[in-house]
Amino acid sequence: MAAIIELFHDRDDAFRFRLKTPEGAVIAVSRPFPDKAAAVAGIRTLRECAGTGLITDLCLPRPQTAGASRGPVRPTIT
């Protein structure tokens, strides 16, 4: 299913958009934009880049807990 993008005014009357799951959970909120055209351009950029963006894993390994039989799992992201 496709995500939902909502364009809205924030408390300061700036334009923003939010990315929501089909179930309605908000998963990202944009920075404020000065006008609607700039927010729409931001949505276009999101659509172009989101599916092809590289992922950089900046998480530090977590210490192993007592009794755990395996070491920390570090996912491989390509």
C-alpha positions as CSV (number, residue, x, y, z in Angstrom):
1,M,0.0,0.0,0.0
2,A,1.1,3.5,-0.6
3,A,1.9,6.1,2.1
4,I,-0.2,9.2,2.5
5,I,1.2,12.7,2.3
6,E,-0.7,15.4,4.0
7,L,0.1,19.1,3.4
8,F,-0.9,21.4,6.4
9,H,-0.2,24.6,8.3
10,D,1.7,24.3,11.5
11,R,1.1,26.4,14.7
12,D,3.3,29.2,13.2
13,D,1.3,29.2,10.0
14,A,4.2,27.7,8.0
15,F,3.5,25.0,5.4
16,R,4.6,21.5,6.3
17,F,3.8,18.0,5.1
18,R,3.7,14.7,7.0
19,L,4.1,11.2,5.7
20,K,1.6,8.7,7.1
21,T,1.2,4.9,6.8
22,P,-2.0,3.7,5.2
23,E,-3.2,2.9,8.8
24,G,-2.7,6.6,9.7
25,A,0.5,6.5,11.8
26,V,2.7,9.6,11.2
27,I,6.2,8.4,10.3
28,A,7.8,11.7,9.2
29,V,7.2,15.4,9.4
30,S,8.9,18.0,7.1
31,R,10.6,21.1,8.0
32,P,8.6,24.3,7.8
33,F,8.3,25.9,4.3
34,P,7.6,29.6,3.7
35,D,4.9,29.0,1.1
36,K,2.8,26.2,-0.5
37,A,4.9,26.0,-3.7
38,A,8.0,25.3,-1.7
39,A,6.3,22.6,0.3
40,V,5.0,21.0,-2.9
41,A,8.5,21.1,-4.2
42,G,9.6,19.3,-1.0
43,I,7.0,16.6,-1.6
44,R,8.3,16.1,-5.1
45,T,11.8,15.7,-3.8
46,L,10.6,13.2,-1.2
47,R,8.9,11.2,-3.9
48,E,12.0,11.2,-6.1
49,C,14.5,10.3,-3.4
50,A,12.8,8.2,-0.8
51,G,12.7,4.9,-2.6
52,T,16.3,5.1,-3.7
53,G,17.9,6.8,-0.7
54,L,21.0,5.1,0.8
55,I,20.8,4.1,4.4
56,T,23.8,4.8,6.7
57,D,23.8,2.9,10.0
58,L,25.1,5.2,12.7
59,C,24.0,3.0,15.6
60,L,26.7,1.8,18.0
61,P,26.7,-1.9,18.9
62,R,24.8,-2.5,22.2
63,P,26.6,-4.4,25.0
64,Q,25.8,-8.0,25.3
65,T,23.4,-8.8,28.1
66,A,24.2,-11.5,30.7
67,G,23.0,-14.9,29.7
68,A,22.7,-14.1,26.0
69,S,24.1,-16.8,23.8
70,R,24.7,-14.7,20.7
71,G,26.7,-11.5,20.2
72,P,25.1,-8.2,19.1
73,V,23.4,-8.4,15.8
74,R,24.5,-5.7,13.3
75,P,22.2,-5.7,10.3
76,T,23.8,-5.4,6.9
77,I,22.2,-2.6,5.0
78,T,22.8,-2.2,1.3
